[in-house]
């Protein structure tokens, strides 16, 4: 994490008039009342200042995410109309991008409600199940969460060309993964890919060394 760059970006975020008449018009909307725009600016500036302080204190991603969640709770959805809520979500998304936090699900729940998000997830999950041919599973080496890879298509002549270093979504631990030969397409669950280590350059031993470098 480049903390100085992030703090600079957060400072620029604080310095701009986020709910000026010009910003509203850029969205094709009539400006909200001055007191609402002033209140929103102040709340976002406080949130950005909290993030700057946390980054300066060396807080990690999970703690930064908690600050965003706490900040979002301060915005009572019933106080704002649809356009204002969308504007609020856009600025939360901008902050999450600056600090490299995936905050989309939290914003969707705040905007649309948990019930709708749940049903959309169920529909997506059921669709994905119908497309699966095989599931590869390995345990996270730290928290033992199930890191699942859902194979949706296989082809015999496809050879595995790389190891993957992945990050567990439950505990942020790095793990090494190899999907093996024959995998044409897949989706995956509670992890994200951090690096691909191509086997032309990496033996399994070298891949494990790279894994340890990232962990440390």
Steps between C-alpha positions, in 0.01 A plus 500: 500500500646837394381691806628841393324476163176390667518780756556751218196368312288517815619856555390595149166332567456713811597823326243486222142623534338163444140622495536835326234619257741415218538141620123455514458647152774274367275211600207665320323577829374807679709581809370392839437760769816674621469359851489143364802553274692662788415212734603237245830676432578517872417131554719385214786726610482350849504149353800580279681650801433182699650293217808723482550458876454123480748466213749715689457264798577201277149351504438207267237440233247342737519799735467747211195308380349530849547877487312512168221283642468719808499809280225359280282436806512873574309563177134427573356389168156636583643854524585511130320460169610252233734741319668601824545135604660419165734798541596380849572149370719640223718684751524197728608298198763765417637478854504120487696512173755739653569265792463185286204351688220302335193678638244437224290248694466736796387781270250274325350396833474863615346609171266210424463305825628162616198300383540596134875438510439159658258392228734622227782300658285189517404535134863545398607208718238265356598598147867437574423158649328397178814581304749317723667177397737464796602685817861523618542571871797575723516638853650839577831436678414756769125495577411169324221666301399304190658651189283365221553510123193415292594349164239584236673350196782248440714419199751213497779671306525804731810496718537696822758770431514684831472490876266752658562691818157575642376696801238354731206737544442380856842581646704657214758221517695421181474143367652317203266331255524293182175413320669219306466395137183494294334812644348713223292738714406542864374735767614516860363571843662640814833607357648743251801453272801714593771368265548242227838326500562345161659156512753591230662720764387344829546152637273401787787576739547852356125558510498416871791738556303778330203412719713542813627835372145630473407366842795674660 
